[in-house]
Amino acid sequence: MKIKTYIPLILLALISSLGFAQQTPASAQKEAMTITGATAHIGDGTVMENSTLVFENGKITALGGPETPTKGTVINAEGKHVYPGFITPCSSLGLVEVDAVRASNDQDEIGDMIPHVRSLIAYNAESKVVESMRPNGVLLGQISPKGGRISGTSSIVQFDAWNWEDAAVKTDDGIHLNWPNTYRRGRWWMGEPRGLQPNKDYTKDVSEIEVFVQNSAVYNKGTSNEKNPVFNAMKGVFSGSQRMFVYANGEKEMIDAVTKLKNWGIKNVVIVGGYNALKITDFLKAQNVPILVNLPHDLPSLDDDAYDLPYKLPKLLTEAGLLVGIQNIDAANFQARNLPFYAGQVAGQGLDKEKALALISSNTAKILGIDDQYGTLAIGKSATLFISEGDALDMRTNKLSHAFIDGRMLSLETHQTELWKRYMGKYNGK
């Protein structure tokens, strides 16, 4: 007896639409290219007027003034601006296509302590959402798992690839830990008082992390022939080759996380979120802990917070001497394309514009450990950059004419630009 399987037409149409491939990835750079006349925003606070930038074989080979010799194809960018490619950290881009379709959501796996789950192998290089990042200059991202206590292992990718192998820039760069909260909101549907309530399980939750981390440390110091993939995945955070990204917002949570993790032998800790980090800046500076702050387009978390605290938090933390980057963990994936405008918002709060630019370029590259190749325009670094007709941090003027990843010229066409042209033609024709 045959059993027939019926798929609703609307779901079939959705699955079919997800199957369309993105623009064909660019081929490797074959000849030298020179960009002349642009204002070069180096990414470290430096600005170079009327610059000349040369790159070949995917690397920047010359960067200077108009006297710098040109080579190969010359792009006249007079009156325009050249920037390093922007980087979005702690993102699940390529892991989720449509939130409401479970089959397209690979950001959260079953289990609570799963550092051995690698987000990279689930990354969809043909995602339409990923494709939409490039026209705003977001060319790199840290693809990170979500859910559980230890969510898994992230990797850093570039956004113009055939598959995850081609996309990988730095594999298994860090492990992501959701630190327990000391307070939680009352579950009114279970008869608990509304509002924030002490988390009675906080000590127990932290103890569970301690047991897991210490067991991992003992395993990785041992010489057993029996392999434990879960504990083995923690090896890099003890040697320092990987970073531990800790999601925490409260003062006590951040202090406990940094203190305990370092006492347990984990060398490099990064705070993700850090809403109340302004209250413990001296501690974080002393511990040399950088922060990936949540997007500034947000509302205050507490009633007695300043109404504009989220808007100005990256500025205040930067002025306090911390290494700060911007991420958008609490927003939908597609919002990552607005990364430059988040930095522009921070500049609007009074932070120097080039320092605001660093929040999404050089600072993030340092935090992720890829600053030897990305995050700034410099001789010897990857030619991952773009040319904008105006200020890249201003949504009114950030119009890209060219973009390159490792020297490869990208297509800036996306599903969205195709729709824009289609409907502009419709309405302009009336």
C-alpha positions, 0 to 999 in steps of 0.5 A, a space after each residue: 500500500 502506498 502512502 501519499 504525502 501532501 504538501 500544502 501549496 503555500 509551503 511548497 511555494 515557500 520552499 521553492 522560493 528558498 531554493 533560488 540561488 543568490 548572485 554567482 560568487 565572484 571569481 578570484 582577482 586576476 589583475 591589479 586594481 587601483 582606486 584613486 581620488 577617494 577619501 579613505 576611512 582607514 578604520 582605526 580613526 585615520 582619514 586620508 583625503 585624495 587617496 590612492 589604494 592598490 590591491 592585487 591577488 586579494 591583498 592591499 599592496 599600496 596606500 597613499 596620496 595622489 603621488 602613489 603609482 597606479 597599477 592595473 584597472 583604475 577606478 576613479 572614485 573622486 568625491 567618493 569614500 572607501 571603507 574597510 568591509 564592516 563586520 557583524 558579530 554574534 549573528 545567526 545569518 545563514 542559519 535562519 532564512 524564515 523564522 516561521 519555517 522550522 526547516 529553515 532554522 538551524 541556529 538552535 540545537 537540542 542540548 544544554 551544554 553543546 560546545 561541539 556543535 559547529 554552526 559553520 557546517 549549517 551555514 547557507 552561503 546562498 541565503 537571500 538574507 546574507 546576500 542583502 548585507 552586501 549593498 550596505 557594506 557588511 561583508 563579514 560576519 561571525 556565524 553564531 549558534 543560539 539557545 541552551 547554556 553553551 550554544 556551540 561554536 561559531 565561525 567567521 565567514 565572508 558573504 560571497 561564497 559558493 558554500 560554507 567551505 568557501 565562506 570560512 575566514 576563521 573556523 571555530 573562533 569561539 564558544 558561546 555561553 549564556 550566563 544565568 540571570 540573577 533575576 527573572 520576570 515573574 511567571 504570572 500565569 503560574 501564580 508568581 508576582 509580576 515584575 523582576 524576581 530573584 532567580 533562586 536557581 542562580 547558584 545552582 545554574 552557575 555550579 552546573 557551568 563550573 562542573 562542566 568547565 572543570 571536567 572539560 579542563 581535566 579531560 583536556 589535560 589528560 592523555 586518555 585515548 577515549 575521545 569525548 567530543 563535547 569536552 574536546 571542543 572546549 580545548 581552545 578556550 583553555 589554550 587561548 586559541 578560542 574566545 569565550 563569548 559570554 551573554 550577560 547584562 547585569 553587573 553581578 552576572 558580568 563580574 561572576 562570569 569574568 572572575 569565575 571563567 578566568 579562575 577556571 582557566 579560560 583565557 579570553 572572555 568577551 562580554 556580549 550585551 553588557 547593558 550595565 557594563 557602564 557600572 563596572 568599567 574599572 573592573 572590565 578594564 582591569 580584566 582586559 575584557 572587550 564588549 560587544 554591545 547590543 544595537 543602539 536602536 532600542 528602549 531602556 530595559 528598566 524604568 529608572 534608566 535614562 531614556 537614551 541609554 541604549 543610544 549612547 551606551 557604546 559612546 560611554 563605554 568607548 570613552 571609559 577606555 573599553 574595547 567596544 563593538 556593536 552587535 544585534 543579537 536581540 534583533 532579527 537577522 536581516 537587521 544586521 544590514 543596518 549595522 553602519 547606521 547603528 554606528 551612525 546613531 552612536 556618532 549622533 550621540 557625540 562619539 567622533 565619527 571615525 571612532 564610531 566607524 571603528 565599532 563595526 570595523 577595527 574594534 570588532 576585528 580585534 575582538 574576533 581575532 581577525 585584525 591581522 587581515 580585516 577591519 582596517 585598510 592597510 598594506 598587506 591586509 585583505 582587500 575587503 573593502 567598498 566604495 560609497 558615494 557618501 558617508 557610509 554611516 548615513 542611510 541617506 548617502 551610503 550608496 555603494 558603487 563597488 565592493 570587494 572581498 579579498 580583491 574579488 569584485 562583488 555583485 551588489 544585486 540582490 533579491 531586494 534590489 531586483 524588486 526595487 527596480 521592478 516596482 520603480 519601473 512600474 510606478 515611474 511608468 505611470 
